[in-house]
Amino acid sequence: MHCPYCGQEHSDSARFCPVTGQTLSGSKPLCPRCGEIIEPGAAVCPNCREILRTADTQPPQAIPPVSSETETTRIGISRDDLGTTRKAPLLELPDRPAVAATIYGTIPAGAAPVAQALCPNCGSRLPVGSQACPVCHRSLVAPTIAAPLPAAVPPPAAKSKPKWLAILLIGLAGCIVVGVCGIGGWFAAMQLAGSGVTLPELAFLLTKTPTASPTSTPTPTLTSTITLPPTTTPSSTPTLTATLTPTHTPTVTLTPTVTRTPTVTRTPTATNVPVAIAPCISYYDRTNTALKLACQSGDDWTVQTVDNDGDVGQYTSLVFDTLGNLHISYYDQGNDGLRYAYFDGSQWRISKIFVGGSSGKFTSLALDSQNRPAISYYDSAQGAIAYSYASGGDWFTGIVDNVGYAYSAKEDFTSSLVFDRQDNPLISYFDNDNGDLKLARRVGGNWQIETIDASNRVGIQNSLALDASGNPAVSYFDESGGSLKYAHWTGGAWAVEVVDKTQEVGEYTSLVFDKQGFPHISYFDEDGDNLKYAHWNGSRWVVNYVDTGKTVGVYTSIALDEAGHPYISYYDLTNGNLRLANWTGTAWNIFTPDRSGDVGLFTSIAFLMQY
């Protein structure tokens, strides 16, 4: 029997072509599309109108197996044995221009002619509607495809010998296809005629959607270039007008003497507004010459030693970062230097910023928006207010302003540091040479200095904070007038007013703003040796006595809880204890978080905030 599919002779009893897998029906072949019996030599299937290869043309060839030498066309959809549609390793099929890469599946009756389906596993031709490949016997199930299948390329008509009229038409068409008329067009016509291209094929080429002309736009040369940053040494030059000295020292890790850490359970909130959870206080233990920390948890206080390496812990300043970690700056009296402690969630890490430099008294610590620490303090060796900040593991230091040297035992060189909304540091401080209260603002690497109050020895002790609009305000002691003063930047000038004037009041002042933008101030009444508190209620200053025990209220520090109630830490000089006073809304509660020796000097209070 002569096979109409592969062109070879098979046994008369064969039911299937062993090459293509097509069904044989004796002497009469079957349509490869619909399976209907067709007459030998028929050009078109009488049932589905499939264009058939007749005996006078070349018989279909078996699809060769894919090899590394075979050019391939990638089909980006495949199907696993379970019939689940997926993006799969791209199916490799032989590149046969005359056969469209049609995804296998059933073809509805009456549909336009399409190219023969192919097995996605072995590449063999498939009878329409096949559930399994007749060659590799793999299961075939039509996949679900979200996008419609692409239209099949129409097959060319049977080729015929070119005629001179065809050559003429092809020559004219060559002018269009090749883009060159005259001799070039006729040469193209002869080439097309010699290759056996027929008029229908030429018409198909002319109606095909043209691609971009390669002569109009040259093919660009693509390069894959990766630009790497140059290898440089990190600059140690800060953006200060004064010369900065990097002081990179090893970090010393100290284990707290108390295993309980100041970790407080946080309650989730629905807003991004930070919520005050629990207060912590840093302070100096004069009995043990150590830096200590007390944190409230419910009705209890957890006390631990942060640093006891020498005589350390005076002039403390405490802040929490946005991750809930503690930062403390303080003075190392034993080495006459500046230290910084950071609690990373499991242990304290101590940095010695200066050793033996006669620097580090009257520290004030603040964090920028990236939680990077900076410290203002008094440099007694140079008689100046200094500023140090951390960057890339190093500390950089510069002089802010020369303010002179101490002439008395009073705390004459208090400075207070904050960052504004643009991450510019602001420092309030006392200029001892001129007796003025000043403010330094660093913008673009330069310190801009202005005088807030020049009414003779004002600002010896001061505290800086920003109001709800980001404007600076300072509470401070007026030594010449013996009063507590408050200065507020209005946007164009400093407004200065007296808050309390009863003999000698206003030392050890601390300032904070509530959510309404009203200021709250804690301070010491030296005339009565009492702790006092003043706040603005929207129309006037309200002054209260907080603790009237004998000689209480020095080294005050104030913070507000979530309800806006003040918490004030201070030193009980009479008993040598650390004390805390908080307003409940109706009365003041007094606590003693630590009474183990002479403790509670140089307090600094801050609330753990949940963001």
RAWO-V888525 format. One record per run of one state. SS is the DSSP state (H for helix, E for strand, L for the rest). FROM is the first residue (numbers start at 1). LEN is the number of residues. Records with the same first field share a line. If there is no record, write none. Layout:
SS: FROM-LEN ; FROM-LEN
//
This chain:
L: 1-1 ; 3-6 ; 10-6 ; 17-6 ; 24-1 ; 26-2 ; 29-1 ; 31-6 ; 38-6 ; 45-6 ; 52-20 ; 76-2 ; 80-5 ; 87-4 ; 95-23 ; 119-6 ; 126-6 ; 133-6 ; 140-24 ; 179-4 ; 195-4 ; 208-43 ; 255-20 ; 286-4 ; 298-2 ; 308-4 ; 321-5 ; 333-4 ; 344-4 ; 353-6 ; 368-5 ; 380-4 ; 392-2 ; 403-12 ; 420-5 ; 432-4 ; 444-2 ; 454-4 ; 467-5 ; 479-4 ; 490-4 ; 501-4 ; 514-5 ; 526-4 ; 537-4 ; 548-4 ; 561-5 ; 573-4 ; 584-4 ; 595-4 ; 611-1
E: 2-1 ; 9-1 ; 16-1 ; 23-1 ; 25-1 ; 28-1 ; 30-1 ; 37-1 ; 44-1 ; 51-1 ; 72-4 ; 78-2 ; 85-2 ; 91-4 ; 118-1 ; 125-1 ; 132-1 ; 139-1 ; 251-4 ; 275-11 ; 290-8 ; 300-8 ; 312-9 ; 326-7 ; 337-7 ; 348-5 ; 359-9 ; 373-7 ; 384-8 ; 394-9 ; 415-5 ; 425-7 ; 436-8 ; 446-8 ; 458-9 ; 472-7 ; 483-7 ; 494-7 ; 505-9 ; 519-7 ; 530-7 ; 541-7 ; 552-9 ; 566-7 ; 577-7 ; 588-7 ; 599-12
H: 164-15 ; 183-12 ; 199-9
//
